[in-house]
Amino acid sequence: MDTDTSSQKKTFSKEEKLCRTKSIDRLFSSGESFIAYPLRVVFYIEEEIDEKNKNATVLISVSKKKFKRAVKRNRVKRLFRESYRLNKQELQEVLQEKNKRIDIAFLYLKNELPTYTEMEKAVLKSISILVGKINEGNI
């Protein structure tokens, strides 16, 4: 399956998940952040080096302190992944246009389980802020 068809199908593939320890360390040490409640978004923008690199890699984190049960933490992550998967096109288009790539960490802050509409609203807000930051170009 080539990358063009996967972006049209609105998938969330393994290549889009932020897994590398080096990238995660760089993201949290030299990245910028903002809050789109109930999400705290940490991001690091760089010029795209590799053609096969995905434009955006994402890390999702839900605090064990706030949700003791793994079932609830997984539910929040599942809701986030679904809303991001359906709404990431605008972010990808801007990144391809500017020839940049971005690492993003989404940290869930709220103590209660969200509904899908709340999560989608937060994801849309954070994506629009990220698009604005990319378009500023001074990063």
N, C-alpha and C positions, 0 to 999 in steps of 0.2 A: 504494500500500500504506500503510495507516494504522499508527500507532505501536502500537496495542493488539495487532494481530495479530503484529507483529514480535517483541514481547516474549514472546508465547506460543510462537513458533517457535524461540526461543533463538538469535537471530541476533547478530552482532557487526557493526553497521553503521558507516558512515563517521561518523555523528553521535556515535558513542561513542568515537571516536579523538581523542585530544588533539593538536591540530595548531597551534593559535594560539600564536605566539611570546609574546604578552603573558601568556597563561595559563600557559605553561611557565615563564617568568621568575618570575611570582608564586608558582607552586608551589614552585620551588627556593629562592626568597629568603625566603618567609614560611610555608612549609609545615612540617609535622611529619613525623617519620619513625620507623620501627621496622624490625627485621629479623625475617623469618620465613624462616629459611635454607632454600634458597639465594636468596631474594629479599630485597632491601631495598625497602621500600615508603615512598614519600614522598607525603603527601596534604595537600590543602587543602580544608576544608569551608566552605561559605558558604550563606547563606539563598538559596533559589531565587528568582530575579528574574523570569525569563521562563517562561511556561507551555510554550512549545515547546522549551525547553532540555531536553536529556537529563539524567537524574539523575546519571549517573556518566560521566566521560570518562577514558580510559585511555591511558597512554603506556608502551610497552615498550622497554627498552633492554638490549642485550647488548654487552659491551665488546669492542672490536676488539683490545684488548691481550690478552685471554684467548682469543679465538677469531679467529685470523688469517683463516680462510677464511669467506667470506660464506655459503657453503652451510651451515656449522655454526651461524652466528649466526641465519640464517633458520629453521633447524630448531628452535632453542630458542624463538624467537618464535612459530613455528607451534604448538608444543606448549603454550606459555602461552596463546595466543589460544583454542585449543580448550578447554582446561580452564577458563578464565575464562568463556567463552561458555556452557558447560554448568552453571556453578555460581554465576552472578551474581544469581540471582533473590532470594536472601535480602537481599543488599545493596540491590537496587532497591526491594524492599518497604519496608525501614526508611527509606530516603531519601524515598520518597513519603509515608510515614506522618508523618515529621518535617518534611516540606516543605523539604528541603535538597538541595543538589547538591554533588558532590565531584569534584575533579580528583585523579587518582592516577597516579603513576609507579612502575612495577615495574622494578627494576634487577636483573639476574641477576648473582650474585656468584661462583658456583662455576666451577672450571676445566674440569670434565668435562661432557660432554653428559648431560642428564637423561633418565630414562625418563618415560613419560607418568604413571605412578603417583606418582613423586617430585614431578613438577610439579603434579599435581592436589592432592596433600597440602599442598604449600606454598601453593597458591592458596586452598584451603579454610581453612587456618590464617590467612592474611592477611585474608581476607574476614571471618572471625569476629572478628578483632582490630579491624578497621575498624568492624564493626557495634557492637562494644562501645564504641569511641570516639565514635561517633555518638550512641548511647544515653546516654552520660555527659552530653551536652548542654552542657558547659562550654567547648566549643571555639568 
